[in-house]
């Protein structure tokens, strides 16, 4: 069982990349236009790009994806300032699946190849650090104290208090894939994983206690907790579950989609979910409503609220766009 691991993630990334490329090539069977290929290669964002995660440190916003892809843009003074993307393709082409910002404004990205990559100068340069594990890792978090936590298969957890120079490995002892790690402060952290697993720590990760599992062995492809008590998990078939008691009980919330959901992002009291077929949802009270976005045959994996009125969204097939969210909920209420 152990070796059914998160090489699954690498396969998913590869499959998505192949799918995106095949859809492009299918429309070009009659004639090969090399001038078009050359023009595409000079773009900062390309149709073959597969983005998996976003993060901002307040100075720059950075998107990471497959084949060593990193895009960074300075943040202007307001949403009126256009994003100016700089493209970097790292040596070795690591397949990035997660990224986080740290209190010192550094950025740390996780790759399928059991690596983390660290930037201390707003994404201009990156330094690799290998992870000392044979397990496949899915999620990385930089705590309010600047520690790194990485989680993955066989309920494995890696912790570094010295910027990745050394690591401590531990496990919850379950043959389960951990899909998300999050710290609220220096002491309180939470992990979500396969088979509905939820584990919490109140001592900075020294000890972890499992709470009641999410019902029906729910697989949380994404999770977000506003605090140790109130949280959401998302998964297949448009499923979103909510807990108000730290995971002791869960309730399913209505959503306007049956497409798989992958990631969540919250800021300033607003919560968004991203999913397949260009799906973006926002929580409106106890209800989820669809956000008006371009019709895209692509998965959406992550987002960042850059300003009060601007949401940046990313995903497959070179998807990277902004949405004016200043009036999104009020407009939806008027239409109902």
N, C-alpha and C positions, 0 to 999 in steps of 0.2 A: 504493500500500500504506500509506503513512504516515497517510492520513486514514481508515483503518479504526479508528483510535485508541480510546481508552477512553471516548469518548462512549458506548461499549458499557456502561460502568458506569452512566452516567446512565440509559440505557434500562432496565437491569436494575432499578435503584431505582424508576423510574417504574412498570415492569411489576408489581413486587412490591406497590407501593402500590395500584395499580389492582385487582390481584387481591384484596388484602385487603379493599378497600372493596366490591368486587362480592360477595364472599362474605357480607359483613355485610348488604348491601342485598337480596340474594336471599331472605333470610328475612323481609323486611319489606314484601313487595309488597302485601299485602292492606290494610294500614292504616299511616299515618304517625303515629308517636307523638312529637310535638314535645317532650313533657315528658322522654322518654328521651334525645332529642338534647341537650336543655339540661343534663341531669344528666351526660351523657358529657363535655360541654365543660368541666365544672367539675372533672373528674378530673385528677390530675397525670399519670397514664398512661392512654392511650386505646387502644381496639382498632384504630384506624386508624394508629397510630404504627408507623414502620419504623426500628428501631434497627440501627446498623451497627457500633458500636465502644464499648468501655468503657476507662476508665483511672482509676487512683486515685493520689493524691499522699500518701496516708497520713492525710490529714485529711478529705478528701471523696472520694466515688466519683462519676464523671460518665459518663453515657451520651449519645451523640450519634446523630442520625439525619437523615432527610430533612426537607425543609420548615423548616429552621432550628431543629430541635428539639434542646434540651439539657436533660437532667435531672441534678440534683445532689442528693446527700444527704450530710450529715455522717456520719462513722464513729464509732460509739460505742466504749466500752471493750472490748466483747466481742460475740460473735455473738448474745447475748441482747438486745442493744439493737436495736430495729427501725429500719430505714432510713426516713427521712422525706424524701420527694422534693419538690424545688422545680422547677417547670416554667418554662422560658424558651423563647420562640420569637423568634429574632433577625430583625431587619429584613432584607428581601430574600430571606428563606427559603433560605439556602444549604443544599445537600444534602451533609451531612457523611458521610464515608466512613472516617475514621480519626482517632484521638486518641492523644496520648502525654503523659506527665508528665515534667517536667524536674528536675534536681537542686535548683533553687531553689524547688521545689514549684509552679511555674507550670504551666499546662496549655496545650497547643497542638493545635488541631483542624484537619484538612484537609477542604476542601469541593470538590466536583466543579467548581464555578465558578472554579477556579484561584485559590483564596483560602486563607489560613490565618487562624484566629481565635485570639487569645491571651487568657488570663485569668491575672492575677497575684493575684487575691483569692479563690481557691478556687471559681471558677466563678460568682461573683456578677455580674461584668461581663466583657464580651468586646470586644476591639479587632480590627478587620479589617486584614489586609495582603494586597494583591494580589500574585500570583506573576507574575514577568516572563517568561512563556512562552506559546506557543500550543499546547503539548502538554497532554494530559490526565494528571493526576497521581493516583496511587493510594495511596501509602503515605508516612507521615511518621514520623520518629524524632528524638527529642531525645537527643543524645549525653551521656555522663557529664560532658563538659566544657561542656554547655549549648548546643552548636551545633545548628542545624536541618538535617536532610537530608530532601528530598522527591524521590520517584522516580515515573516514569510511562512514557508512550508514547515510541516511538522511542528507547528506552533512555536517556531524559533524566534527568539528576540536577541538582537545585538544592541549593546549600549556602549557609547564612547563619551567620555568626559573631557577628552583632549583633542577635539577636532579630527577624530579618525586616526590618530597616531596609534592608539591601542583600543582593543575591544574586549568586552565581557559578553560571553554567549550564555543564554539560558533558554529554557523551554517550559511551556505550560504542561508538557507531557502528553499532549493529545496529538493524534495524527490528523491535524486540521490545518488548513491554510489560513493564516492571518492576513486579512486584506486591508486593514487600516489601523494606524496608531495615532493617537492624539493626546497632547498634554495641555491642561487648562492653566496650570501654574507649576511651580517647581516640584510640588508634591503629588498632585492629582493627575492621573493619566487614565486612558481608556483604550482598549483594543477590541476590535470586532473581527470575526472570522467565520470560517466555514462551519456548517452544522448549527448555525445560530449562536455561535460562541460570543460571549461578552465577558471581558475580564477588566477589573479596575484595580488601580494602585493608589494608595493614599500616603505612600512614603517615598516618592521619587522613583518608583520602579523597583525598589528592593524586593517587594513582595507583591504578588498579584492574586486577587480573589475572583473566582468566576461567579457571576450572578446567574439568574435564571436565563436559560437559552431562549433566543428568539423562536417563536413557535414554528413547527413544521420544518425544522432544520434549515431555516431560511439562509440562503447564501447572500451576504451583503456585498454586492460589487462596489458599493460606496456607503459611507456613513458620515454623519456630522452630529456632534453634541454641542449644544450651546453652553452647557455646564454639566457637571456630573449627573444631573437628574434628567435633563430634557434633551432628547436626541431623536434622530431619524436614520433609518437605513433604507437603501434602495436596491432593486434587483430586477429580475426578469418580469415580463408581462406588465410593465408599468407599475410594479408594486412599490409602495412606500409605506413603511410602518413607523409609528411614533411611540415613544415612551416618555412618561412624565415622572417616573419613579426610579430612574437609574437602571432600567432594564428588567425590573421585577415583573412588569406586565407591558404588553404591546397592543396597539390597535392599528388596524389597517385604515389608511386614509384614501379617499376617492381621488382618482387621477383621470385626466381626459385622454389617456393613451394606454395602449397595450404594448408599446415598444419597450425593449430593454432600457434600463436606466443605469448610468455608470458613475456619475460624480455629483457632488454637492458643493456649493459655495455660499457662505454667509458673510454679511457685513452690514453694520448700521441697522440691524433689526430686519434685514431682508434676507430671504433664503431662496436659492435657485437650485434646480436639478437639471442635469444634462443627460441626453440619451441618444438612442439610435434614430435614424431618419431625420436628423436636424431638430430633435426635440429639446425645447427649453421650457421648463415649468417654474412658476413662482408660487410660494405659499401665500395665500390670502386668507387670514384667519385660520380656519380649520380645513380650507379647501385649496386644492392645487389648480391653477389656471395656466393655460398655454400662453407663452410669450410670443408675440408676433415676430417671427424671424424669417430669413430667406428660405425658400423650399430647397432643401439640399438632400441628395441621396448619400448622406455620409453620417457616420456616428459623431456625436459631440461628447467630449471626454471631460472638459473642465472649463472653468470660467473665473474671472476676477472682476470685481467691482472697482473700477479705477477712480471714478469720481461718483458723486451722488446720482448723476444722471447717465452714467456710461458703464455698460457691462461688456467686457471682452470675452468672447467665446472661441474655443478652439476644438479641433477634432481631426477626422480623417480627410483624405483628398485635398490637403492644403487648406483646410477650413480655418480661417482666422478672421473674425469680423466683430464689429462693435454693434451694440443695440442701445438705443435711447430708452432708458427705463424710467425716466422722470415721471411720465404719466401712464405707465403701462397698467398699473392696477386700477387707477381711476377710470381709464378708458374701458377696461374690461367690465367694471361694475356698471357703467352706463349702458353697455351692450346687453346686459342680462335683464 
